[in-house]
C-alpha cells in the first residue's frame, strides 16, 4: 500500500508539472525567451493541433499597445508589412485568423525566421482587431 501511495503521489506531481508547462505564461516565455510583458493585462492561447510549423496564436489584451509592439520588435525583429507579403503557410493554418489579418489596421512580421529550426528564429506575426492584439508564432517541431 505504501508503494502504491508513493506512485500515486509521483503521478499527481507529474500531471501537475505537465499542466503548469502548458499554461499560457510558460508557453509565451518558452517561445519568445522573455517573461510576459508587464503591459499585457490578459493573454490567452490557441494551439493548433495540425500544422507543419506547430502554430500558436496568443490573444492579448493591453492598454499600451505601442509598448507591446516595441517589445515584439526587439524580441522578434518584426517589421510592418502588407497583406500580400504574408507567408503562404499562414493562409493554410486558420481561415478565420486570415480574415482578421485582412481587416487588421497593421500587420507585423519577423524580418527573418526559420520554420524548420525555430531556435534560429521564430516567425512572429502581430496583428489586431477592434479589441485585441494577436501574436501568431511557430512553436517547436
Secondary structure in CASP SS format (residue, H / E / C, confidence):
PFRMAT SS
TARGET T0000
AUTHOR 0000-0000-0000
METHOD secondary structure of the structure
MODEL  1
X C 1.00
X H 1.00
X H 1.00
X H 1.00
X H 1.00
X H 1.00
X H 1.00
X H 1.00
X H 1.00
X H 1.00
X H 1.00
X H 1.00
X H 1.00
X H 1.00
X H 1.00
X H 1.00
X H 1.00
X H 1.00
X H 1.00
X H 1.00
X H 1.00
X C 1.00
X C 1.00
X H 1.00
X H 1.00
X H 1.00
X H 1.00
X H 1.00
X H 1.00
X H 1.00
X H 1.00
X H 1.00
X C 1.00
X C 1.00
X C 1.00
X C 1.00
X C 1.00
X C 1.00
X C 1.00
X E 1.00
X E 1.00
X E 1.00
X E 1.00
X E 1.00
X E 1.00
X E 1.00
X E 1.00
X C 1.00
X C 1.00
X C 1.00
X C 1.00
X C 1.00
X C 1.00
X C 1.00
X E 1.00
X E 1.00
X E 1.00
X E 1.00
X E 1.00
X E 1.00
X E 1.00
X E 1.00
X C 1.00
X C 1.00
X H 1.00
X H 1.00
X H 1.00
X H 1.00
X H 1.00
X H 1.00
X H 1.00
X H 1.00
X H 1.00
X H 1.00
X H 1.00
X H 1.00
X C 1.00
X E 1.00
X E 1.00
X E 1.00
X E 1.00
X C 1.00
X H 1.00
X H 1.00
X H 1.00
X C 1.00
X C 1.00
X H 1.00
X H 1.00
X H 1.00
X H 1.00
X C 1.00
X C 1.00
X C 1.00
X H 1.00
X H 1.00
X H 1.00
X H 1.00
X H 1.00
X H 1.00
X H 1.00
X H 1.00
X H 1.00
X C 1.00
X C 1.00
X C 1.00
X E 1.00
X E 1.00
X E 1.00
X E 1.00
X C 1.00
X C 1.00
X C 1.00
X C 1.00
X C 1.00
X C 1.00
X C 1.00
X H 1.00
X H 1.00
X H 1.00
X C 1.00
X C 1.00
X C 1.00
X E 1.00
X E 1.00
X E 1.00
X E 1.00
X E 1.00
X C 1.00
X C 1.00
X C 1.00
X C 1.00
X E 1.00
X E 1.00
X E 1.00
X E 1.00
X E 1.00
X E 1.00
X C 1.00
X C 1.00
X C 1.00
END
